[in-house]
């Protein structure tokens, strides 16, 4: 007897899905807040060689000595390949966790390897912390503006993000106090204060020494856990003979802060290795959450980094990155001063970004397609606000292009800004960008 053919699948109920996506009605509610990052949507265009991309935050890997990295990988595979390619511990390789405590000591953090959880980039640490603390409708307080990747995580867990004002010295303590007091009076449950104290992404600002203990103390008094995200902390520019790092928020109250670090900017993002340093009980839950998500971080990546840290001059490498990025920061600031007299911008003391405020009436999001046709790309400020504001701002990343390309990019950008400004002055509203808006930022069904 021949087997009967399988019964045909029930056709999808018309009206439940859409023609573009038959599964539309089946997605979990938490996915409805997800949207493509404006940066990702831009990448395909901005990566074309003729475009000067001041958009993505890609580290300058041509500055990494690839022969040394290749040697490390080669030796690792030959000598310990069977371990490196095997599953590992959910919490992360103990040798690497020990080395991570040494890296953090550079920022005044005293820690024990037991309290470190290695993650797949600090992005995964952001996800894990949010997963174990945030229920739908809980509040996450975050700087205005905030790192777009963190906002995406908070949205995915259906958090309500409330922004708090920043100025040139970082998060404003009085504004934080007022916001937390108001939220408490409204009966809201605030779970996290998310902050990037050093060389802020996207703001380019650094939380002043004076404000650090104040911010930690305000959060402590309101019973709010601080999520300190610090991937750029070692990339300061001010004194290249030594690394003048600010004390981490963690060092003021280790029980009240989860600290996140990463090797993405000080070494290379391709390894996807970051970490969380957390109070002991929190650390246990982070490990459980991580095991259920990924079983364990990559042994290969962790052991490569551990070998690199113990056998290569990693501090020398960080110093050479700082030199490269400082030169690019200077090129950006000079070009802005030369070409953009009507705008203002922050002066980053480290990291990858400067935050530009456009003249009144300009809309960086609407202007973006026009900028790309002029062969320059940036990220509009709206990407960094959970509340739909930020139209007047743009983030410029200077980490990747050479100083000459940066200069050319800013010059092109200034042409676009000036043309828009002329339109605003004549008609009270920008023109070219608005006409093209929508061609670049795909809606949720296209991205
Ligand atoms: N936090 C901030 C502030 C970042 O800028 C980034 C990367 N752009 C991350 C976290 C994530 O970095 P990674 O996952 O590569 O460690």
Boltz pocket constraint, residues with backbone or C-beta under 6 A from the ligand:
constraints:
  - pocket:
      binder: B
      contacts: [[A, 57], [A, 120], [A, 121], [A, 122], [A, 123], [A, 124], [A, 147], [A, 149], [A, 196], [A, 201], [A, 229], [A, 231], [A, 261], [A, 262], [A, 263], [A, 264], [A, 269], [A, 272], [A, 273], [A, 274]]
      max_distance: 6.0
